[in-house]
């Protein structure tokens, strides 16, 4: 049985789009950018047996010379991280113990095509 409800938060629509025994999904739509014409619609879902939170995002972009970035601040305690690239994976330590690590020279930007695992 699926229940639908919505709430208005500062002019943005928030709606529970799935609420069943196996999945919960919340969808929201917001206006982004300076023109007021661009919209971002995002559905966040969680399956009952999955450790993963899924984000499905659609952006209708009408901005000039503007970039849209996504940021997910994390507080993860682990000694290694696995990054996927187009040629395979890179397993790197999350601590700094060499001069290259300390200066962040070796990994200022990390190729991460599909996601990270820790």
PASEBA-1860 file (N, C-alpha, C; in nm, 3 decimals):
! residues 118
1> XXXXXXXX> 0.084/-0.118/0.000/0.000/0.000/0.000/0.088/0.124/0.000 ~ 0.068/0.212/-0.094/0.148/0.333/-0.105/0.067/0.453/-0.059 ~ 0.131/0.534/0.025/0.068/0.656/0.074/0.138/0.775/0.012 ~ 0.065/0.875/-0.028/0.123/0.995/-0.084/0.089/1.113/0.006 ~ 0.191/1.187/0.042/0.166/1.311/0.115/0.270/1.411/0.069 ~ 0.242/1.536/0.084/0.337/1.639/0.043/0.336/1.751/0.144 ~ 0.445/1.825/0.144/0.458/1.940/0.234/0.524/2.053/0.157 ~ 0.492/2.172/0.193/0.553/2.288/0.131/0.661/2.340/0.223
9> XXXXXXXX> 0.784/2.349/0.173/0.896/2.398/0.251/0.961/2.512/0.176 ~ 0.938/2.632/0.219/0.992/2.752/0.156/0.964/2.753/0.005 ~ 0.844/2.721/-0.034/0.806/2.727/-0.174/0.845/2.605/-0.255 ~ 0.900/2.502/-0.194/0.943/2.382/-0.266/0.854/2.264/-0.228 ~ 0.826/2.178/-0.326/0.738/2.065/-0.304/0.817/1.945/-0.254 ~ 0.773/1.885/-0.144/0.832/1.763/-0.090/0.719/1.661/-0.083 ~ 0.744/1.540/-0.137/0.636/1.441/-0.146/0.692/1.301/-0.120 ~ 0.622/1.222/-0.041/0.655/1.080/-0.025/0.594/1.010/-0.146
17> XXXXXXXX> 0.681/0.957/-0.233/0.633/0.898/-0.357/0.622/0.746/-0.350 ~ 0.689/0.683/-0.253/0.674/0.540/-0.230/0.681/0.514/-0.081 ~ 0.589/0.434/-0.031/0.590/0.398/0.109/0.531/0.259/0.123 ~ 0.610/0.161/0.086/0.563/0.024/0.090/0.647/-0.058/0.185 ~ 0.624/-0.187/0.189/0.699/-0.273/0.281/0.846/-0.291/0.239 ~ 0.880/-0.262/0.111/1.016/-0.286/0.065/1.094/-0.160/0.031 ~ 1.027/-0.046/0.013/1.097/0.076/-0.026/1.025/0.201/0.023 ~ 1.106/0.298/0.061/1.054/0.432/0.094/1.124/0.530/0.002
25> XXXXXXXX> 1.049/0.619/-0.061/1.107/0.718/-0.151/1.043/0.854/-0.124 ~ 1.128/0.955/-0.122/1.085/1.093/-0.104/1.134/1.172/-0.224 ~ 1.047/1.252/-0.284/1.082/1.333/-0.401/1.060/1.479/-0.367 ~ 1.153/1.562/-0.409/1.135/1.705/-0.394/1.178/1.777/-0.520 ~ 1.119/1.892/-0.543/1.151/1.976/-0.657/1.180/2.116/-0.607 ~ 1.293/2.171/-0.651/1.329/2.307/-0.610/1.376/2.387/-0.731 ~ 1.362/2.516/-0.721/1.417/2.607/-0.822/1.560/2.639/-0.782 ~ 1.649/2.635/-0.880/1.790/2.664/-0.857/1.837/2.765/-0.961
33> XXXXXXXX> 1.948/2.831/-0.931/2.007/2.925/-1.025/1.956/3.065/-1.009 ~ 2.020/3.156/-1.080/1.988/3.298/-1.070/1.866/3.339/-1.151 ~ 1.837/3.267/-1.260/1.728/3.307/-1.347/1.591/3.271/-1.290 ~ 1.587/3.173/-1.199/1.459/3.127/-1.146/1.387/3.033/-1.239 ~ 1.449/3.000/-1.353/1.387/2.911/-1.451/1.436/2.767/-1.440 ~ 1.548/2.745/-1.373/1.605/2.611/-1.362/1.542/2.537/-1.245 ~ 1.519/2.408/-1.266/1.461/2.325/-1.160/1.543/2.199/-1.138 ~ 1.543/2.152/-1.016/1.608/2.029/-0.978/1.503/1.943/-0.910
41> XXXXXXXX> 1.485/1.822/-0.962/1.393/1.726/-0.902/1.475/1.606/-0.859 ~ 1.463/1.569/-0.733/1.544/1.461/-0.679/1.457/1.364/-0.600 ~ 1.479/1.235/-0.626/1.413/1.129/-0.551/1.518/1.055/-0.470 ~ 1.496/1.046/-0.341/1.586/0.974/-0.251/1.510/0.852/-0.203 ~ 1.570/0.732/-0.224/1.499/0.611/-0.187/1.590/0.518/-0.108 ~ 1.525/0.436/-0.024/1.593/0.339/0.059/1.515/0.208/0.051 ~ 1.585/0.101/0.007/1.525/-0.031/0.003/1.548/-0.101/0.136 ~ 1.458/-0.187/0.174/1.460/-0.248/0.307/1.588/-0.328/0.334
49> XXXXXXXX> 1.642/-0.400/0.238/1.759/-0.484/0.262/1.888/-0.422/0.209 ~ 1.884/-0.297/0.170/2.001/-0.234/0.109/2.071/-0.140/0.207 ~ 2.205/-0.142/0.209/2.278/-0.047/0.292/2.298/0.086/0.218 ~ 2.242/0.096/0.097/2.268/0.210/0.011/2.145/0.302/0.001 ~ 2.169/0.430/0.012/2.068/0.532/-0.010/2.083/0.577/-0.155 ~ 1.976/0.570/-0.234/1.984/0.603/-0.377/1.932/0.743/-0.403 ~ 2.003/0.816/-0.488/1.964/0.949/-0.531/1.942/0.945/-0.682 ~ 1.824/0.984/-0.726/1.795/1.000/-0.869/1.763/1.147/-0.890
57> XXXXXXXX> 1.840/1.212/-0.974/1.831/1.356/-0.990/1.806/1.393/-1.135 ~ 1.712/1.484/-1.157/1.686/1.541/-1.289/1.697/1.693/-1.276 ~ 1.776/1.753/-1.365/1.795/1.898/-1.362/1.752/1.955/-1.497 ~ 1.663/2.051/-1.494/1.624/2.127/-1.613/1.697/2.260/-1.603 ~ 1.811/2.272/-1.673/1.907/2.381/-1.654/1.888/2.490/-1.758 ~ 1.867/2.613/-1.712/1.849/2.729/-1.801/1.939/2.844/-1.759 ~ 2.060/2.813/-1.716/2.153/2.916/-1.669/2.268/2.930/-1.769 ~ 2.323/3.050/-1.779/2.440/3.077/-1.860/2.561/3.096/-1.771
65> XXXXXXXX> 2.670/3.030/-1.808/2.798/3.046/-1.737/2.786/3.016/-1.588 ~ 2.709/2.916/-1.556/2.693/2.871/-1.418/2.712/2.720/-1.415 ~ 2.768/2.671/-1.306/2.789/2.528/-1.288/2.710/2.482/-1.167 ~ 2.658/2.362/-1.175/2.584/2.303/-1.065/2.669/2.192/-1.006 ~ 2.690/2.196/-0.877/2.772/2.095/-0.809/2.690/2.025/-0.703 ~ 2.721/1.900/-0.681/2.657/1.823/-0.574/2.762/1.794/-0.468 ~ 2.724/1.809/-0.344/2.816/1.784/-0.234/2.746/1.698/-0.130 ~ 2.817/1.596/-0.085/2.766/1.507/0.018/2.868/1.500/0.130
73> XXXXXXXX> 2.861/1.588/0.227/2.957/1.584/0.338/2.940/1.453/0.416 ~ 3.051/1.386/0.440/3.048/1.258/0.510/3.139/1.262/0.631 ~ 3.105/1.184/0.728/3.189/1.164/0.846/3.210/1.014/0.859 ~ 3.310/0.963/0.785/3.335/0.820/0.777/3.469/0.789/0.843 ~ 3.471/0.690/0.927/3.594/0.647/0.992/3.640/0.516/0.928 ~ 3.745/0.523/0.848/3.801/0.406/0.781/3.946/0.434/0.745 ~ 4.026/0.330/0.728/4.167/0.352/0.697/4.196/0.347/0.547 ~ 4.102/0.294/0.465/4.122/0.288/0.321/3.992/0.321/0.248
81> XXXXXXXX> 4.005/0.368/0.124/3.889/0.396/0.039/3.916/0.342/-0.100 ~ 3.813/0.288/-0.165/3.824/0.231/-0.298/3.751/0.323/-0.395 ~ 3.821/0.372/-0.498/3.765/0.464/-0.596/3.759/0.395/-0.732 ~ 3.643/0.403/-0.798/3.628/0.342/-0.930/3.666/0.441/-1.038 ~ 3.739/0.393/-1.139/3.777/0.473/-1.256/3.738/0.396/-1.381 ~ 3.760/0.455/-1.497/3.723/0.388/-1.620/3.811/0.266/-1.648 ~ 3.928/0.255/-1.584/4.020/0.144/-1.608/4.024/0.043/-1.493 ~ 3.943/0.059/-1.393/3.944/-0.032/-1.279/3.923/0.045/-1.150
89> XXXXXXXX> 3.990/0.003/-1.044/3.974/0.068/-0.915/4.109/0.108/-0.857 ~ 4.108/0.207/-0.769/4.226/0.251/-0.697/4.194/0.244/-0.549 ~ 4.276/0.172/-0.474/4.258/0.158/-0.330/4.362/0.248/-0.262 ~ 4.316/0.348/-0.188/4.407/0.445/-0.128/4.384/0.456/0.021 ~ 4.489/0.487/0.096/4.471/0.511/0.240/4.402/0.645/0.262 ~ 4.328/0.656/0.369/4.260/0.781/0.401/4.339/0.866/0.499 ~ 4.454/0.815/0.544/4.539/0.889/0.636/4.660/0.942/0.560 ~ 4.735/1.033/0.619/4.855/1.086/0.555/4.977/1.046/0.636
97> XXXXXXXX> 5.068/0.973/0.568/5.189/0.930/0.637/5.315/0.950/0.553 ~ 5.301/1.011/0.434/5.417/1.044/0.353/5.410/1.191/0.316 ~ 5.519/1.244/0.264/5.519/1.385/0.225/5.420/1.411/0.112 ~ 5.400/1.313/0.024/5.302/1.330/-0.083/5.160/1.332/-0.028 ~ 5.133/1.248/0.069/5.001/1.246/0.131/4.975/1.373/0.210 ~ 5.073/1.417/0.288/5.055/1.532/0.376/5.024/1.659/0.297 ~ 5.087/1.675/0.182/5.063/1.793/0.099/4.947/1.778/0.004 ~ 4.884/1.662/0.007/4.771/1.632/-0.082/4.811/1.643/-0.229
105> XXXXXXXX> 4.942/1.631/-0.259/4.989/1.643/-0.396/4.946/1.524/-0.480 ~ 4.944/1.407/-0.420/4.915/1.286/-0.495/4.767/1.269/-0.524 ~ 4.680/1.335/-0.454/4.537/1.313/-0.474/4.454/1.437/-0.446 ~ 4.493/1.548/-0.503/4.415/1.670/-0.487/4.276/1.652/-0.546 ~ 4.270/1.584/-0.660/4.142/1.548/-0.719/4.148/1.399/-0.752 ~ 4.044/1.329/-0.720/4.042/1.184/-0.737/3.937/1.148/-0.841 ~ 3.981/1.074/-0.942/3.884/1.022/-1.040/3.792/0.925/-0.968 ~ 3.663/0.948/-0.982/3.565/0.867/-0.910/3.440/0.858/-0.996
113> XXXXXX> 3.442/0.767/-1.091/3.338/0.764/-1.193/3.204/0.709/-1.146 ~ 3.207/0.607/-1.063/3.080/0.545/-1.023/3.052/0.554/-0.875 ~ 3.152/0.577/-0.794/3.128/0.582/-0.651/3.248/0.535/-0.572 ~ 3.240/0.551/-0.443/3.349/0.512/-0.354/3.299/0.406/-0.257 ~ 3.392/0.322/-0.216/3.360/0.222/-0.114/3.465/0.232/-0.006 ~ 3.425/0.207/0.115/3.520/0.208/0.225/3.492/0.092/0.317
END
